[in-house]
Amino acid sequence: MGLNVDCAGFTSSTTTRAWTEHDSVLYALGVGCGPDELAFCTDDTRDTPLRALPTMSVVLAVPGPEVASAMGDYDRKMLVHGSQTVILHGALPPAGNISYYSRITGVFDKGSGAAVEIETIAADAEAGQPLFTNRSVAFIRGEGGWGGDRGPAGSRTATPNREPDRCMDYAVADNQALIYRLSGDRNPLHSDPRFAAAAGFERPILHGLCTFGFVGRALLAFACEGDTTRFPAISARFVSPMYPGDRLSIAMWTIDETNTAFEGRRNGDQLVIAGGLGERYA
């Protein structure tokens, strides 16, 4: 069958999701938090209340089987994450209960593949207060070329032509993908060497959203001074994959009082992720 190129406009039913402090800790460990960030990765440290990382929204509300079915019967090995945006309406609680739904907002013919845009909107399940919106683009290799709309070129946050204001360097553990997948993304592309090889990779790759979480930690520390209430929105495009065991170097530039641009490079060289933090995405 292949990709259903007419799936734009599909809206899923509303579902609920509860999470606990244990889930918040597990996510924080999955994106590399350690002894310097105990407020996110322990729930029993004296005088240190647990907080949730802002980027955790990407594992709390995930487009479900209804969206996958609406997209058609394409080869799942050919799907890669193209971009991700998170818009927050306040700090995420370390435990809570949300209701959310997803909708496919666009399907575009990029020639070598297809880009499918998906938006997921979440609110507090009891109060109905909006909590966050996730927007993602799934790029499906080999599913383009049907003569459809190519869609928008996509906005890119330009980095200033000067030295970064701050650089942060992270070692990605050999088992990082195995920890991150415990937060819900069990795609074997990140754990099974044979599946990864069939998809064209030398070995299992790191989840793009795990890299996204590392970047979120850096931006939270640099641009928000660790204050999760000051983290309004983040948008990133995924340029190339990271591998467990790599080193991620994140360069950040202050654009103005509310906007920060960033680039992340693999082993100090290859660009893997780029984007910005700020109110522009709200």
Wavefront OBJ file of the C-alpha trace (Angstrom):
o trace
v 0.000 0.000 0.000
v 2.594 2.578 1.051
v 2.003 5.973 2.615
v -1.534 7.328 2.558
v -0.809 10.683 0.920
v -4.362 11.851 1.667
v -4.160 11.478 5.459
v -3.815 15.218 6.179
v -6.691 16.380 8.350
v -6.990 13.146 10.296
v -7.660 13.749 14.011
v -7.342 11.020 16.610
v -9.669 10.378 19.498
v -8.737 11.884 22.866
v -6.781 9.702 25.246
v -5.340 10.116 28.728
v -1.911 9.513 30.179
v -0.761 9.573 33.788
v 2.860 9.723 34.841
v 4.673 9.456 38.144
v 7.818 10.882 39.687
v 9.520 7.619 38.740
v 8.767 8.358 35.062
v 10.264 11.852 35.374
v 13.458 10.445 36.903
v 13.713 7.740 34.244
v 13.344 10.307 31.444
v 16.013 12.531 33.002
v 18.436 9.612 33.203
v 17.555 8.737 29.605
v 18.762 12.144 28.406
v 21.950 12.036 30.425
v 21.216 13.758 33.742
v 23.678 12.915 36.484
v 24.979 14.048 39.883
v 25.069 17.717 38.848
v 21.316 17.692 38.124
v 19.819 15.907 41.114
v 16.675 18.057 40.963
v 15.688 16.092 37.845
v 17.049 12.603 38.434
v 16.318 11.832 42.094
v 13.066 12.022 44.004
v 14.429 11.699 47.543
v 17.329 14.151 47.830
v 17.016 16.252 50.965
v 15.890 19.850 50.342
v 15.796 19.220 46.557
v 12.224 18.859 45.258
v 11.954 16.832 42.077
v 11.298 18.764 38.849
v 10.482 17.514 35.359
v 12.623 18.444 32.372
v 10.667 20.610 29.895
v 11.415 18.324 26.946
v 9.742 15.398 28.719
v 6.521 16.382 26.938
v 7.724 14.422 23.890
v 7.315 11.114 25.751
v 4.153 12.050 27.648
v 1.904 12.591 24.620
v 2.825 10.488 21.601
v 0.739 10.043 18.425
v -0.766 6.595 18.832
v -1.898 3.663 16.677
v -4.765 5.654 15.148
v -2.306 8.119 13.601
v 0.011 5.322 12.472
v -2.925 3.532 10.815
v -4.105 6.712 9.109
v -0.628 7.204 7.620
v -0.840 3.888 5.787
v 1.241 0.749 5.423
v 4.697 2.085 4.567
v 8.025 0.502 5.557
v 8.604 1.648 9.151
v 12.358 1.189 8.747
v 12.362 4.139 6.334
v 10.956 6.668 8.827
v 13.278 9.198 10.448
v 12.509 12.177 12.649
v 12.783 15.416 10.660
v 12.028 18.074 13.270
v 10.462 18.607 16.667
v 8.848 21.594 18.376
v 7.609 21.762 21.962
v 5.474 24.687 23.148
v 4.950 24.864 26.903
v 2.256 26.768 28.781
v 4.035 26.394 32.107
v 6.464 24.095 33.880
v 5.642 20.399 33.612
v 4.831 18.809 36.972
v 6.943 15.777 37.959
v 3.731 13.739 38.182
v 0.358 14.332 36.619
v -2.454 13.275 34.318
v -3.192 14.678 30.866
v -5.717 14.279 28.092
v -4.476 14.732 24.542
v -5.177 14.163 20.886
v -3.151 14.262 17.686
v -3.872 15.480 14.187
v -2.030 15.191 10.904
v -1.628 18.757 9.673
v 0.164 18.137 6.385
v 1.633 15.567 3.980
v 4.232 16.873 1.545
v 6.099 15.429 -1.424
v 9.806 16.087 -0.966
v 10.886 14.001 -3.948
v 13.190 11.551 -2.204
v 10.609 11.021 0.510
v 7.471 12.321 2.166
v 7.178 14.714 5.106
v 4.245 14.175 7.451
v 3.480 16.946 9.952
v 1.765 15.940 13.203
v 0.531 18.097 16.060
v -0.332 16.785 19.524
v -2.180 18.982 22.016
v -2.236 18.149 25.740
v -4.158 19.576 28.686
v -4.492 18.772 32.364
v -7.004 15.907 32.487
v -8.932 17.314 35.457
v -8.691 21.105 35.152
v -8.611 21.216 31.351
v -5.777 23.745 31.479
v -3.496 23.589 28.384
v -0.082 22.175 29.267
v 1.840 21.785 26.024
v 1.749 21.286 22.271
v 4.148 18.987 20.424
v 4.741 19.402 16.701
v 6.820 16.954 14.712
v 7.732 16.121 11.144
v 8.260 12.490 10.176
v 10.318 12.021 7.018
v 9.649 8.737 5.232
v 12.406 7.874 2.804
v 11.334 6.511 -0.572
v 7.698 7.622 -0.270
v 7.947 10.834 -2.308
v 7.567 11.478 -6.016
v 3.791 11.337 -6.437
v 3.602 14.931 -7.656
v 2.139 16.419 -4.499
v 2.662 19.758 -2.819
v 6.259 20.165 -1.662
v 5.069 22.183 1.332
v 6.832 25.028 3.118
v 10.608 25.182 3.016
v 10.655 25.334 6.812
v 12.055 28.109 8.950
v 15.568 27.811 10.323
v 16.959 29.686 13.262
v 20.035 31.492 11.968
v 23.129 31.388 14.156
v 25.055 34.662 14.491
v 28.322 35.083 12.633
v 30.369 35.132 15.811
v 31.696 32.840 18.471
v 29.034 31.107 20.589
v 28.107 32.654 23.904
v 28.307 29.252 25.572
v 29.408 25.758 24.595
v 28.524 22.617 26.518
v 29.988 19.195 25.897
v 28.270 15.908 26.773
v 29.509 12.327 26.624
v 26.712 10.075 25.370
v 26.894 6.756 27.191
v 27.208 3.489 25.277
v 23.882 2.386 26.776
v 22.115 5.767 26.438
v 19.606 4.581 23.828
v 18.805 1.509 25.931
v 17.944 3.752 28.886
v 16.009 6.297 26.821
v 13.812 3.644 25.185
v 12.427 2.743 28.639
v 10.474 6.029 28.466
v 8.393 4.555 25.651
v 10.118 4.654 22.249
v 10.858 0.969 21.634
v 11.765 1.350 17.955
v 14.337 -1.428 17.315
v 16.325 1.028 15.173
v 17.836 2.135 18.492
v 18.592 -1.274 19.964
v 18.688 -4.065 17.352
v 21.866 -4.175 15.204
v 20.181 -6.215 12.463
v 17.221 -3.839 12.225
v 19.570 -0.843 12.118
v 21.633 -2.461 9.354
v 18.489 -3.145 7.310
v 17.618 0.547 7.655
v 21.049 1.549 6.304
v 22.890 2.387 9.534
v 26.186 0.944 10.681
v 24.728 0.191 14.135
v 21.770 1.268 16.291
v 21.465 5.050 16.382
v 20.546 7.325 19.253
v 16.935 8.501 19.315
v 16.682 11.964 17.801
v 14.491 12.930 20.738
v 17.220 11.779 23.114
v 19.592 14.242 21.423
v 16.760 16.779 21.692
v 16.644 16.154 25.447
v 20.394 16.721 25.818
v 20.002 20.045 24.004
v 17.061 20.952 26.227
v 19.230 20.425 29.306
v 21.905 22.727 27.902
v 19.412 25.460 27.025
v 17.724 25.193 30.409
v 21.058 25.737 32.150
v 22.341 28.505 29.859
v 19.285 30.504 28.807
v 16.965 29.854 31.764
v 19.442 29.487 34.647
v 17.829 26.144 35.471
v 14.358 27.659 35.956
v 11.823 25.434 34.149
v 9.176 28.174 34.277
v 11.354 30.253 31.927
v 11.505 27.572 29.202
v 8.723 28.626 26.778
v 9.306 26.703 23.564
v 12.014 24.839 21.687
v 12.219 23.875 18.039
v 14.855 21.711 16.383
v 15.561 20.077 13.057
v 17.440 16.791 12.968
v 20.264 16.910 10.443
v 22.097 13.614 10.935
v 22.131 10.828 13.529
v 24.088 10.490 16.738
v 25.353 7.134 17.969
v 25.646 5.894 21.551
v 29.207 6.497 22.705
v 29.535 9.744 20.729
v 30.286 13.160 22.188
v 27.677 15.901 21.685
v 28.966 19.477 21.574
v 26.254 22.150 21.870
v 26.963 25.762 20.902
v 24.466 28.445 21.957
v 23.998 32.088 20.995
v 21.822 34.648 22.769
v 19.711 36.376 20.106
v 17.726 38.680 22.395
v 16.063 38.593 25.805
v 13.758 35.710 24.893
v 15.464 33.824 22.048
v 18.510 31.581 21.879
v 19.919 29.772 18.835
v 21.819 26.493 19.045
v 23.744 23.896 17.079
v 24.748 20.420 18.205
v 27.655 18.581 16.620
v 28.706 14.968 16.780
v 32.264 14.432 18.008
v 33.021 18.118 17.521
v 32.442 18.099 13.769
v 29.279 16.755 12.126
v 26.145 18.882 12.564
v 23.356 16.710 14.014
v 20.755 19.161 15.372
v 20.014 22.879 15.135
v 17.256 25.270 16.142
v 16.221 27.711 18.808
v 14.621 28.351 22.169
v 12.189 31.203 22.613
v 8.737 32.688 22.349
v 8.806 32.787 18.563
v 7.344 29.259 18.419
v 4.326 30.013 20.630
l 1 2 3 4 5 6 7 8 9 10 11 12 13 14 15 16 17 18 19 20 21 22 23 24 25 26 27 28 29 30 31 32 33 34 35 36 37 38 39 40 41 42 43 44 45 46 47 48 49 50 51 52 53 54 55 56 57 58 59 60 61 62 63 64 65 66 67 68 69 70 71 72 73 74 75 76 77 78 79 80 81 82 83 84 85 86 87 88 89 90 91 92 93 94 95 96 97 98 99 100 101 102 103 104 105 106 107 108 109 110 111 112 113 114 115 116 117 118 119 120 121 122 123 124 125 126 127 128 129 130 131 132 133 134 135 136 137 138 139 140 141 142 143 144 145 146 147 148 149 150 151 152 153 154 155 156 157 158 159 160 161 162 163 164 165 166 167 168 169 170 171 172 173 174 175 176 177 178 179 180 181 182 183 184 185 186 187 188 189 190 191 192 193 194 195 196 197 198 199 200 201 202 203 204 205 206 207 208 209 210 211 212 213 214 215 216 217 218 219 220 221 222 223 224 225 226 227 228 229 230 231 232 233 234 235 236 237 238 239 240 241 242 243 244 245 246 247 248 249 250 251 252 253 254 255 256 257 258 259 260 261 262 263 264 265 266 267 268 269 270 271 272 273 274 275 276 277 278 279 280 281 282
